[in-house]
Amino acid sequence: MLSELIIQFFRFFILLFVQVLVLDQIEISGPVNGYFNAYLYILFLLMLPVNTNRLLLLLLSFLTGLSIDMFTGTAGMHASACLVLGFARPGFLNLLAPREGYESTLRLSVQGMGASTFLVYTSLMTLLHHLVLYLLEAFTFLNFFDLLLRVISSTIFTMLLIVFSQILTQRSRELEA
């Protein structure tokens, strides 16, 4: 139990630092500016254990989003999007659960869930997070197709980073074994 807590704590700070110090510093200029934003920090919420208490999940979701908001000055947008993510996560997991349900020790990763289930789960959750985040940012439907393009392109970019991080962590586990 203590080792799992340390792993989650370490994962939180690594993803927070990567988001704030690397991904938020990347600026693409030109006509594609704003279309390729990666929000890798949501991987912390996506990979929390299956049996995480709902209240704790919502608290961690809020604190994760608030941490990003503090560093980026986005006035609660990330906290709101993460709260929606934390609220919807159990429903998505139930929707994708095998007939016999998930084991309480299941790791929400490619190795634990299988590649296709993990990709569907993370894609849907990332799309939901980005949709809420960009809707809060725009606060209008006037440029709906532009907003939709931003959501989809950022979701794809974030998913590429999530898959890349899963490949890296799988390889490091294989090297340890």
N, CA and C atoms as an extended XYZ file, in Angstrom:
531
Properties=species:S:1:pos:R:3:atomname:S:1:resname:S:1:resid:I:1 pbc="F F F"
N         0.821       -1.192        0.000 N   MET     1
C         0.000        0.000        0.000 CA  MET     1
C         0.865        1.256        0.000 C   MET     1
N         1.885        1.258        0.848 N   LEU     2
C         2.776        2.413        0.925 CA  LEU     2
C         3.557        2.583       -0.380 C   LEU     2
N         3.975        1.464       -0.978 N   SER     3
C         4.715        1.556       -2.238 CA  SER     3
C         3.828        2.117       -3.348 C   SER     3
N         2.539        1.735       -3.373 N   GLU     4
C         1.606        2.263       -4.369 CA  GLU     4
C         1.412        3.765       -4.175 C   GLU     4
N         1.338        4.200       -2.936 N   LEU     5
C         1.189        5.624       -2.633 CA  LEU     5
C         2.418        6.410       -3.091 C   LEU     5
N         3.582        5.853       -2.886 N   ILE     6
C         4.823        6.512       -3.315 CA  ILE     6
C         4.881        6.587       -4.838 C   ILE     6
N         4.462        5.520       -5.503 N   ILE     7
C         4.445        5.510       -6.976 CA  ILE     7
C         3.514        6.590       -7.499 C   ILE     7
N         2.318        6.700       -6.914 N   GLN     8
C         1.349        7.705       -7.360 CA  GLN     8
C         1.869        9.118       -7.093 C   GLN     8
N         2.471        9.321       -5.954 N   PHE     9
C         3.039       10.625       -5.599 CA  PHE     9
C         4.141       11.004       -6.591 C   PHE     9
N         5.004       10.052       -6.888 N   PHE    10
C         6.097       10.272       -7.833 CA  PHE    10
C         5.541       10.561       -9.229 C   PHE    10
N         4.527        9.792       -9.666 N   ARG    11
C         3.906        9.988      -10.973 CA  ARG    11
C         3.296       11.386      -11.078 C   ARG    11
N         2.631       11.824      -10.010 N   PHE    12
C         2.011       13.145      -10.003 CA  PHE    12
C         3.056       14.234      -10.248 C   PHE    12
N         4.138       14.197       -9.498 N   PHE    13
C         5.138       15.258       -9.627 CA  PHE    13
C         5.902       15.190      -10.943 C   PHE    13
N         6.180       14.006      -11.435 N   ILE    14
C         6.853       13.893      -12.734 CA  ILE    14
C         5.972       14.478      -13.832 C   ILE    14
N         4.690       14.082      -13.862 N   LEU    15
C         3.794       14.588      -14.899 CA  LEU    15
C         3.542       16.084      -14.752 C   LEU    15
N         3.469       16.575      -13.523 N   LEU    16
C         3.293       18.004      -13.289 CA  LEU    16
C         4.494       18.780      -13.825 C   LEU    16
N         5.688       18.315      -13.512 N   PHE    17
C         6.889       19.010      -13.973 CA  PHE    17
C         7.045       18.927      -15.492 C   PHE    17
N         6.754       17.781      -16.081 N   VAL    18
C         6.836       17.662      -17.539 CA  VAL    18
C         5.842       18.615      -18.197 C   VAL    18
N         4.634       18.683      -17.633 N   GLN    19
C         3.622       19.569      -18.197 CA  GLN    19
C         4.040       21.030      -18.101 C   GLN    19
N         4.450       21.446      -16.916 N   VAL    20
C         4.742       22.865      -16.672 CA  VAL    20
C         6.069       23.295      -17.289 C   VAL    20
N         7.090       22.482      -17.138 N   LEU    21
C         8.424       22.895      -17.563 CA  LEU    21
C         8.748       22.559      -19.020 C   LEU    21
N         8.023       21.604      -19.612 N   VAL    22
C         8.332       21.231      -20.990 CA  VAL    22
C         7.156       21.540      -21.923 C   VAL    22
N         6.041       20.869      -21.701 N   LEU    23
C         4.931       20.950      -22.664 CA  LEU    23
C         4.296       22.334      -22.736 C   LEU    23
N         4.167       23.012      -21.605 N   ASP    24
C         3.579       24.354      -21.629 CA  ASP    24
C         4.522       25.401      -22.212 C   ASP    24
N         5.785       25.057      -22.366 N   GLN    25
C         6.764       26.000      -22.912 CA  GLN    25
C         6.897       25.882      -24.427 C   GLN    25
N         6.297       24.855      -24.996 N   ILE    26
C         6.373       24.656      -26.449 CA  ILE    26
C         5.353       25.560      -27.115 C   ILE    26
N         5.823       26.404      -27.991 N   GLU    27
C         4.931       27.281      -28.735 CA  GLU    27
C         5.148       27.046      -30.222 C   GLU    27
N         4.064       26.744      -30.881 N   ILE    28
C         4.111       26.550      -32.330 CA  ILE    28
C         3.505       27.797      -32.946 C   ILE    28
N         4.287       28.483      -33.737 N   SER    29
C         3.774       29.718      -34.333 CA  SER    29
C         3.187       29.438      -35.707 C   SER    29
N         2.480       30.389      -36.195 N   GLY    30
C         1.888       30.255      -37.517 CA  GLY    30
C         0.425       29.877      -37.443 C   GLY    30
N        -0.102       29.376      -38.537 N   PRO    31
C        -1.539       29.090      -38.596 CA  PRO    31
C        -1.983       27.917      -37.714 C   PRO    31
N        -1.060       27.083      -37.254 N   VAL    32
C        -1.436       25.949      -36.406 CA  VAL    32
C        -1.290       26.263      -34.916 C   VAL    32
N        -1.037       27.514      -34.582 N   ASN    33
C        -0.886       27.906      -33.184 CA  ASN    33
C        -2.180       27.626      -32.421 C   ASN    33
N        -2.070       26.879      -31.323 N   GLY    34
C        -3.222       26.559      -30.498 CA  GLY    34
C        -3.916       25.264      -30.852 C   GLY    34
N        -3.445       24.594      -31.898 N   TYR    35
C        -4.088       23.361      -32.319 CA  TYR    35
C        -3.392       22.110      -31.789 C   TYR    35
N        -2.167       22.223      -31.364 N   PHE    36
C        -1.422       21.069      -30.888 CA  PHE    36
C        -0.908       21.315      -29.481 C   PHE    36
N        -1.820       21.268      -28.527 N   ASN    37
C        -1.460       21.401      -27.120 CA  ASN    37
C        -1.587       20.033      -26.476 C   ASN    37
N        -0.548       19.621      -25.784 N   ALA    38
C        -0.574       18.326      -25.115 CA  ALA    38
C        -0.777       18.545      -23.619 C   ALA    38
N        -1.692       17.790      -23.067 N   TYR    39
C        -1.957       17.849      -21.632 CA  TYR    39
C        -1.715       16.464      -21.045 C   TYR    39
N        -0.450       16.123      -20.926 N   LEU    40
C        -0.036       14.806      -20.451 CA  LEU    40
C        -0.349       14.595      -18.978 C   LEU    40
N        -0.531       15.668      -18.219 N   TYR    41
C        -0.757       15.552      -16.782 CA  TYR    41
C        -2.009       14.748      -16.447 C   TYR    41
N        -2.971       14.649      -17.370 N   ILE    42
C        -4.190       13.887      -17.081 CA  ILE    42
C        -3.908       12.398      -16.949 C   ILE    42
N        -2.739       11.960      -17.399 N   LEU    43
C        -2.369       10.555      -17.267 CA  LEU    43
C        -2.332       10.141      -15.799 C   LEU    43
N        -1.999       11.068      -14.910 N   PHE    44
C        -2.030       10.772      -13.477 CA  PHE    44
C        -3.427       10.325      -13.051 C   PHE    44
N        -4.448       11.048      -13.475 N   LEU    45
C        -5.820       10.709      -13.100 CA  LEU    45
C        -6.294        9.439      -13.798 C   LEU    45
N        -5.857        9.248      -15.023 N   LEU    46
C        -6.281        8.076      -15.777 CA  LEU    46
C        -5.684        6.784      -15.224 C   LEU    46
N        -4.522        6.870      -14.597 N   MET    47
C        -3.835        5.681      -14.132 CA  MET    47
C        -3.999        5.419      -12.636 C   MET    47
N        -4.812        6.209      -11.955 N   LEU    48
C        -5.079        5.916      -10.545 CA  LEU    48
C        -5.704        4.541      -10.424 C   LEU    48
N        -5.503        3.855       -9.309 N   PRO    49
C        -6.061        2.496       -9.161 CA  PRO    49
C        -7.570        2.452       -9.356 C   PRO    49
N        -8.048        1.316       -9.823 N   VAL    50
C        -9.466        1.131      -10.106 CA  VAL    50
C       -10.311        1.331       -8.853 C   VAL    50
N        -9.817        0.872       -7.718 N   ASN    51
C       -10.599        0.918       -6.489 CA  ASN    51
C       -10.455        2.239       -5.723 C   ASN    51
N       -10.012        3.298       -6.380 N   THR    52
C        -9.889        4.596       -5.729 CA  THR    52
C       -11.276        5.107       -5.335 C   THR    52
N       -11.401        5.504       -4.092 N   ASN    53
C       -12.652        6.050       -3.569 CA  ASN    53
C       -13.078        7.240       -4.429 C   ASN    53
N       -14.395        7.354       -4.701 N   ARG    54
C       -14.894        8.438       -5.566 CA  ARG    54
C       -14.596        9.820       -5.001 C   ARG    54
N       -14.759        9.983       -3.721 N   LEU    55
C       -14.484       11.277       -3.102 CA  LEU    55
C       -13.003       11.626       -3.225 C   LEU    55
N       -12.142       10.649       -2.985 N   LEU    56
C       -10.703       10.863       -3.136 CA  LEU    56
C       -10.356       11.150       -4.592 C   LEU    56
N       -11.004       10.452       -5.510 N   LEU    57
C       -10.772       10.682       -6.937 CA  LEU    57
C       -11.135       12.115       -7.326 C   LEU    57
N       -12.272       12.599       -6.848 N   LEU    58
C       -12.673       13.976       -7.146 CA  LEU    58
C       -11.729       14.981       -6.500 C   LEU    58
N       -11.290       14.704       -5.284 N   LEU    59
C       -10.341       15.598       -4.613 CA  LEU    59
C        -9.016       15.642       -5.359 C   LEU    59
N        -8.506       14.474       -5.752 N   LEU    60
C        -7.250       14.429       -6.510 CA  LEU    60
C        -7.408       15.096       -7.871 C   LEU    60
N        -8.565       14.927       -8.492 N   SER    61
C        -8.824       15.568       -9.784 CA  SER    61
C        -8.786       17.081       -9.636 C   SER    61
N        -9.459       17.586       -8.622 N   PHE    62
C        -9.474       19.027       -8.386 CA  PHE    62
C        -8.076       19.556       -8.102 C   PHE    62
N        -7.337       18.872       -7.226 N   LEU    63
C        -5.991       19.327       -6.869 CA  LEU    63
C        -5.026       19.254       -8.052 C   LEU    63
N        -5.180       18.248       -8.886 N   THR    64
C        -4.336       18.141      -10.079 CA  THR    64
C        -4.596       19.313      -11.019 C   THR    64
N        -5.864       19.562      -11.310 N   GLY    65
C        -6.210       20.680      -12.185 CA  GLY    65
C        -5.824       22.019      -11.587 C   GLY    65
N        -6.018       22.155      -10.288 N   LEU    66
C        -5.654       23.401       -9.601 CA  LEU    66
C        -4.144       23.639       -9.653 C   LEU    66
N        -3.374       22.570       -9.541 N   SER    67
C        -1.910       22.699       -9.638 CA  SER    67
C        -1.503       23.243      -10.999 C   SER    67
N        -2.111       22.726      -12.043 N   ILE    68
C        -1.808       23.226      -13.384 CA  ILE    68
C        -2.288       24.662      -13.530 C   ILE    68
N        -3.476       24.954      -12.996 N   ASP    69
C        -4.002       26.321      -13.062 CA  ASP    69
C        -3.085       27.317      -12.364 C   ASP    69
N        -2.505       26.917      -11.262 N   MET    70
C        -1.603       27.821      -10.529 CA  MET    70
C        -0.366       28.158      -11.358 C   MET    70
N         0.137       27.187      -12.097 N   PHE    71
C         1.335       27.428      -12.897 CA  PHE    71
C         1.039       28.128      -14.218 C   PHE    71
N        -0.164       27.957      -14.747 N   THR    72
C        -0.462       28.524      -16.060 CA  THR    72
C        -1.360       29.756      -15.992 C   THR    72
N        -1.934       30.035      -14.844 N   GLY    73
C        -2.789       31.210      -14.698 CA  GLY    73
C        -4.078       31.099      -15.482 C   GLY    73
N        -4.686       29.924      -15.491 N   THR    74
C        -5.884       29.720      -16.293 CA  THR    74
C        -7.178       29.784      -15.491 C   THR    74
N        -7.146       30.248      -14.290 N   ALA    75
C        -8.324       30.577      -13.481 CA  ALA    75
C        -9.351       29.463      -13.360 C   ALA    75
N        -8.921       28.263      -13.071 N   GLY    76
C        -9.843       27.178      -12.772 CA  GLY    76
C       -10.298       26.341      -13.946 C   GLY    76
N        -9.823       26.636      -15.142 N   MET    77
C       -10.259       25.858      -16.306 CA  MET    77
C        -9.786       24.403      -16.219 C   MET    77
N        -8.540       24.207      -15.848 N   HIS    78
C        -8.006       22.849      -15.736 CA  HIS    78
C        -8.645       22.119      -14.560 C   HIS    78
N        -8.889       22.828      -13.467 N   ALA    79
C        -9.545       22.208      -12.314 CA  ALA    79
C       -10.941       21.737      -12.691 C   ALA    79
N       -11.664       22.543      -13.433 N   SER    80
C       -13.010       22.157      -13.866 CA  SER    80
C       -12.970       20.967      -14.810 C   SER    80
N       -12.081       20.997      -15.778 N   ALA    81
C       -11.973       19.890      -16.736 CA  ALA    81
C       -11.548       18.606      -16.028 C   ALA    81
N       -10.652       18.712      -15.063 N   CYS    82
C       -10.217       17.527      -14.320 CA  CYS    82
C       -11.326       16.991      -13.425 C   CYS    82
N       -12.137       17.872      -12.867 N   LEU    83
C       -13.278       17.420      -12.064 CA  LEU    83
C       -14.274       16.639      -12.922 C   LEU    83
N       -14.532       17.112      -14.122 N   VAL    84
C       -15.414       16.380      -15.032 CA  VAL    84
C       -14.790       15.025      -15.361 C   VAL    84
N       -13.496       15.006      -15.595 N   LEU    85
C       -12.782       13.767      -15.872 CA  LEU    85
C       -12.903       12.803      -14.698 C   LEU    85
N       -12.673       13.312      -13.477 N   GLY    86
C       -12.776       12.472      -12.284 CA  GLY    86
C       -14.189       11.971      -12.047 C   GLY    86
N       -15.160       12.784      -12.374 N   PHE    87
C       -16.557       12.383      -12.207 CA  PHE    87
C       -16.948       11.312      -13.221 C   PHE    87
N       -16.469       11.432      -14.439 N   ALA    88
C       -16.853       10.508      -15.509 CA  ALA    88
C       -16.038        9.216      -15.521 C   ALA    88
N       -14.875        9.220      -14.903 N   ARG    89
C       -13.960        8.075      -14.967 CA  ARG    89
C       -14.592        6.757      -14.518 C   ARG    89
N       -15.258        6.685      -13.366 N   PRO    90
C       -15.862        5.395      -12.969 CA  PRO    90
C       -16.892        4.882      -13.981 C   PRO    90
N       -17.655        5.775      -14.557 N   GLY    91
C       -18.637        5.359      -15.561 CA  GLY    91
C       -17.989        4.784      -16.802 C   GLY    91
N       -16.915        5.430      -17.269 N   PHE    92
C       -16.190        4.918      -18.439 CA  PHE    92
C       -15.546        3.569      -18.128 C   PHE    92
N       -14.995        3.431      -16.911 N   LEU    93
C       -14.395        2.151      -16.545 CA  LEU    93
C       -15.446        1.047      -16.467 C   LEU    93
N       -16.627        1.372      -15.943 N   ASN    94
C       -17.703        0.375      -15.899 CA  ASN    94
C       -18.164        0.006      -17.301 C   ASN    94
N       -18.204        0.988      -18.175 N   LEU    95
C       -18.615        0.753      -19.557 CA  LEU    95
C       -17.652       -0.192      -20.281 C   LEU    95
N       -16.370       -0.056      -19.990 N   LEU    96
C       -15.348       -0.855      -20.674 CA  LEU    96
C       -14.938       -2.110      -19.905 C   LEU    96
N       -15.541       -2.330      -18.735 N   ALA    97
C       -15.141       -3.456      -17.883 CA  ALA    97
C       -15.504       -4.782      -18.523 C   ALA    97
N       -14.655       -5.783      -18.309 N   PRO    98
C       -15.026       -7.119      -18.760 CA  PRO    98
C       -16.247       -7.624      -17.974 C   PRO    98
N       -16.840       -8.682      -18.439 N   ARG    99
C       -18.075       -9.197      -17.833 CA  ARG    99
C       -17.915       -9.477      -16.338 C   ARG    99
N       -16.776      -10.007      -15.944 N   GLU   100
C       -16.548      -10.338      -14.534 CA  GLU   100
C       -16.041       -9.143      -13.724 C   GLU   100
N       -15.871       -8.006      -14.357 N   GLY   101
C       -15.429       -6.791      -13.665 CA  GLY   101
C       -13.916       -6.724      -13.553 C   GLY   101
N       -13.446       -5.625      -13.014 N   TYR   102
C       -12.012       -5.429      -12.835 CA  TYR   102
C       -11.569       -5.974      -11.482 C   TYR   102
N       -10.346       -6.477      -11.453 N   GLU   103
C        -9.750       -6.851      -10.179 CA  GLU   103
C        -9.319       -5.581       -9.481 C   GLU   103
N        -9.329       -5.594       -8.161 N   SER   104
C        -8.969       -4.386       -7.412 CA  SER   104
C        -7.490       -4.055       -7.556 C   SER   104
N        -6.681       -5.010       -7.969 N   THR   105
C        -5.250       -4.775       -8.120 CA  THR   105
C        -4.848       -4.406       -9.546 C   THR   105
N        -5.840       -4.262      -10.438 N   LEU   106
C        -5.550       -3.963      -11.842 CA  LEU   106
C        -4.849       -2.619      -11.988 C   LEU   106
N        -3.794       -2.612      -12.775 N   ARG   107
C        -3.102       -1.366      -13.107 CA  ARG   107
C        -3.723       -0.839      -14.405 C   ARG   107
N        -4.154        0.400      -14.380 N   LEU   108
C        -4.754        1.006      -15.566 CA  LEU   108
C        -3.632        1.461      -16.489 C   LEU   108
N        -3.157        0.517      -17.262 N   SER   109
C        -2.070        0.751      -18.207 CA  SER   109
C        -2.257       -0.209      -19.369 C   SER   109
N        -1.400       -0.095      -20.356 N   VAL   110
C        -1.459       -0.998      -21.503 CA  VAL   110
C        -1.256       -2.434      -21.045 C   VAL   110
N        -0.316       -2.640      -20.122 N   GLN   111
C        -0.037       -3.994      -19.639 CA  GLN   111
C        -1.216       -4.566      -18.851 C   GLN   111
N        -1.887       -3.747      -18.067 N   GLY   112
C        -2.967       -4.232      -17.222 CA  GLY   112
C        -4.285       -4.403      -17.946 C   GLY   112
N        -4.621       -3.494      -18.831 N   MET   113
C        -5.929       -3.498      -19.490 CA  MET   113
C        -5.904       -4.128      -20.875 C   MET   113
N        -4.749       -4.185      -21.460 N   GLY   114
C        -4.653       -4.576      -22.864 CA  GLY   114
C        -4.610       -3.314      -23.707 C   GLY   114
N        -3.955       -3.388      -24.829 N   ALA   115
C        -3.716       -2.197      -25.651 CA  ALA   115
C        -5.005       -1.571      -26.166 C   ALA   115
N        -5.909       -2.380      -26.708 N   SER   116
C        -7.113       -1.795      -27.311 CA  SER   116
C        -8.023       -1.162      -26.259 C   SER   116
N        -8.238       -1.829      -25.138 N   THR   117
C        -9.090       -1.265      -24.081 CA  THR   117
C        -8.463       -0.008      -23.504 C   THR   117
N        -7.156       -0.027      -23.286 N   PHE   118
C        -6.483        1.148      -22.741 CA  PHE   118
C        -6.579        2.318      -23.709 C   PHE   118
N        -6.405        2.062      -24.989 N   LEU   119
C        -6.502        3.140      -25.979 CA  LEU   119
C        -7.911        3.718      -26.058 C   LEU   119
N        -8.914        2.875      -26.006 N   VAL   120
C       -10.295        3.375      -26.026 CA  VAL   120
C       -10.561        4.200      -24.777 C   VAL   120
N       -10.176        3.666      -23.621 N   TYR   121
C       -10.377        4.355      -22.342 CA  TYR   121
C        -9.681        5.718      -22.324 C   TYR   121
N        -8.398        5.746      -22.645 N   THR   122
C        -7.669        7.013      -22.586 CA  THR   122
C        -8.125        7.975      -23.679 C   THR   122
N        -8.482        7.465      -24.841 N   SER   123
C        -8.961        8.348      -25.918 CA  SER   123
C       -10.261        9.035      -25.529 C   SER   123
N       -11.209        8.271      -25.007 N   LEU   124
C       -12.488        8.862      -24.607 CA  LEU   124
C       -12.320        9.858      -23.469 C   LEU   124
N       -11.504        9.497      -22.493 N   MET   125
C       -11.305       10.392      -21.347 CA  MET   125
C       -10.532       11.648      -21.756 C   MET   125
N        -9.552       11.500      -22.618 N   THR   126
C        -8.786       12.653      -23.097 CA  THR   126
C        -9.676       13.565      -23.931 C   THR   126
N       -10.494       12.980      -24.783 N   LEU   127
C       -11.422       13.775      -25.587 CA  LEU   127
C       -12.396       14.549      -24.699 C   LEU   127
N       -12.918       13.912      -23.671 N   LEU   128
C       -13.822       14.581      -22.736 CA  LEU   128
C       -13.120       15.741      -22.028 C   LEU   128
N       -11.919       15.489      -21.529 N   HIS   129
C       -11.156       16.533      -20.838 CA  HIS   129
C       -10.902       17.724      -21.752 C   HIS   129
N       -10.441       17.440      -22.953 N   HIS   130
C       -10.120       18.520      -23.886 CA  HIS   130
C       -11.358       19.282      -24.326 C   HIS   130
N       -12.458       18.570      -24.519 N   LEU   131
C       -13.697       19.226      -24.907 CA  LEU   131
C       -14.149       20.210      -23.831 C   LEU   131
N       -14.131       19.777      -22.583 N   VAL   132
C       -14.523       20.665      -21.481 CA  VAL   132
C       -13.548       21.828      -21.364 C   VAL   132
N       -12.262       21.541      -21.445 N   LEU   133
C       -11.249       22.586      -21.307 CA  LEU   133
C       -11.387       23.652      -22.395 C   LEU   133
N       -11.514       23.235      -23.631 N   TYR   134
C       -11.600       24.205      -24.724 CA  TYR   134
C       -12.943       24.926      -24.762 C   TYR   134
N       -14.011       24.247      -24.333 N   LEU   135
C       -15.298       24.939      -24.230 CA  LEU   135
C       -15.248       26.021      -23.160 C   LEU   135
N       -14.595       25.733      -22.044 N   LEU   136
C       -14.450       26.746      -20.998 CA  LEU   136
C       -13.562       27.898      -21.459 C   LEU   136
N       -12.542       27.567      -22.233 N   GLU   137
C       -11.647       28.605      -22.736 CA  GLU   137
C       -12.364       29.516      -23.737 C   GLU   137
N       -13.091       28.924      -24.658 N   ALA   138
C       -13.769       29.719      -25.687 CA  ALA   138
C       -15.037       30.362      -25.143 C   ALA   138
N       -15.767       29.642      -24.319 N   PHE   139
C       -17.017       30.080      -23.704 CA  PHE   139
C       -18.028       30.561      -24.730 C   PHE   139
N       -17.955       29.974      -25.926 N   THR   140
C       -18.902       30.294      -26.987 CA  THR   140
C       -18.893       29.173      -28.013 C   THR   140
N       -19.971       29.079      -28.784 N   PHE   141
C       -20.041       28.117      -29.871 CA  PHE   141
C       -19.942       28.807      -31.226 C   PHE   141
N       -19.526       30.071      -31.235 N   LEU   142
C       -19.500       30.819      -32.494 CA  LEU   142
C       -18.577       30.188      -33.527 C   LEU   142
N       -17.418       29.788      -33.125 N   ASN   143
C       -16.456       29.142      -34.031 CA  ASN   143
C       -16.414       27.652      -33.711 C   ASN   143
N       -17.549       26.996      -33.834 N   PHE   144
C       -17.683       25.611      -33.401 CA  PHE   144
C       -16.705       24.670      -34.102 C   PHE   144
N       -16.556       24.801      -35.412 N   PHE   145
C       -15.690       23.876      -36.147 CA  PHE   145
C       -14.215       24.115      -35.838 C   PHE   145
N       -13.848       25.358      -35.588 N   ASP   146
C       -12.488       25.659      -35.155 CA  ASP   146
C       -12.238       25.055      -33.773 C   ASP   146
N       -13.203       25.197      -32.896 N   LEU   147
C       -13.107       24.616      -31.555 CA  LEU   147
C       -12.994       23.102      -31.634 C   LEU   147
N       -13.810       22.497      -32.469 N   LEU   148
C       -13.782       21.045      -32.651 CA  LEU   148
C       -12.444       20.576      -33.211 C   LEU   148
N       -11.905       21.320      -34.141 N   LEU   149
C       -10.593       20.984      -34.704 CA  LEU   149
C        -9.498       21.082      -33.642 C   LEU   149
N        -9.560       22.093      -32.807 N   ARG   150
C        -8.585       22.239      -31.715 CA  ARG   150
C        -8.689       21.078      -30.726 C   ARG   150
N        -9.913       20.694      -30.388 N   VAL   151
C       -10.126       19.581      -29.450 CA  VAL   151
C        -9.573       18.292      -30.030 C   VAL   151
N        -9.895       18.000      -31.272 N   ILE   152
C        -9.463       16.741      -31.888 CA  ILE   152
C        -7.956       16.704      -32.089 C   ILE   152
N        -7.377       17.785      -32.585 N   SER   153
C        -5.927       17.786      -32.817 CA  SER   153
C        -5.156       17.698      -31.501 C   SER   153
N        -5.610       18.383      -30.476 N   SER   154
C        -4.934       18.297      -29.179 CA  SER   154
C        -5.128       16.932      -28.535 C   SER   154
N        -6.280       16.327      -28.747 N   THR   155
C        -6.514       14.975      -28.233 CA  THR   155
C        -5.573       13.984      -28.902 C   THR   155
N        -5.413       14.097      -30.199 N   ILE   156
C        -4.507       13.195      -30.923 CA  ILE   156
C        -3.071       13.399      -30.450 C   ILE   156
N        -2.665       14.655      -30.292 N   PHE   157
C        -1.300       14.947      -29.844 CA  PHE   157
C        -1.072       14.416      -28.430 C   PHE   157
N        -2.037       14.607      -27.544 N   THR   158
C        -1.922       14.092      -26.181 CA  THR   158
C        -1.882       12.571      -26.183 C   THR   158
N        -2.713       11.940      -27.012 N   MET   159
C        -2.728       10.480      -27.083 CA  MET   159
C        -1.390        9.922      -27.580 C   MET   159
N        -0.772       10.610      -28.520 N   LEU   160
C         0.551       10.174      -28.977 CA  LEU   160
C         1.557       10.195      -27.827 C   LEU   160
N         1.508       11.228      -27.012 N   LEU   161
C         2.408       11.301      -25.856 CA  LEU   161
C         2.077       10.242      -24.809 C   LEU   161
N         0.796        9.964      -24.609 N   ILE   162
C         0.405        8.924      -23.652 CA  ILE   162
C         0.905        7.563      -24.119 C   ILE   162
N         0.726        7.254      -25.391 N   VAL   163
C         1.209        5.979      -25.933 CA  VAL   163
C         2.725        5.908      -25.829 C   VAL   163
N         3.401        6.998      -26.159 N   PHE   164
C         4.858        7.040      -26.057 CA  PHE   164
C         5.309        6.809      -24.610 C   PHE   164
N         4.637        7.421      -23.652 N   SER   165
C         5.005        7.229      -22.244 CA  SER   165
C         4.750        5.789      -21.799 C   SER   165
N         3.687        5.168      -22.317 N   GLN   166
C         3.417        3.770      -21.986 CA  GLN   166
C         4.496        2.855      -22.559 C   GLN   166
N         4.949        3.156      -23.763 N   ILE   167
C         6.023        2.366      -24.368 CA  ILE   167
C         7.303        2.507      -23.554 C   ILE   167
N         7.607        3.730      -23.138 N   LEU   168
C         8.814        3.949      -22.332 CA  LEU   168
C         8.757        3.224      -20.995 C   LEU   168
N         7.616        3.299      -20.318 N   THR   169
C         7.515        2.638      -19.012 CA  THR   169
C         7.496        1.121      -19.162 C   THR   169
N         6.939        0.606      -20.250 N   GLN   170
C         6.939       -0.839      -20.483 CA  GLN   170
C         8.362       -1.322      -20.738 C   GLN   170
N         9.091       -0.566      -21.529 N   ARG   171
C        10.485       -0.953      -21.811 CA  ARG   171
C        11.343       -0.913      -20.557 C   ARG   171
N        11.119        0.104      -19.696 N   SER   172
C        11.918        0.179      -18.479 CA  SER   172
C        11.574       -0.970      -17.542 C   SER   172
N        10.319       -1.415      -17.516 N   ARG   173
C         9.955       -2.577      -16.695 CA  ARG   173
C        10.563       -3.856      -17.249 C   ARG   173
N        10.618       -3.958      -18.574 N   GLU   174
C        11.227       -5.144      -19.181 CA  GLU   174
C        12.718       -5.191      -18.890 C   GLU   174
N        13.370       -4.035      -18.866 N   LEU   175
C        14.801       -3.997      -18.548 CA  LEU   175
C        15.067       -4.364      -17.100 C   LEU   175
N        14.141       -4.005      -16.192 N   GLU   176
C        14.302       -4.325      -14.779 CA  GLU   176
C        14.151       -5.825      -14.535 C   GLU   176
N        13.304       -6.457      -15.343 N   ALA   177
C        13.021       -7.901      -15.111 CA  ALA   177
C        14.124       -8.794      -15.620 C   ALA   177
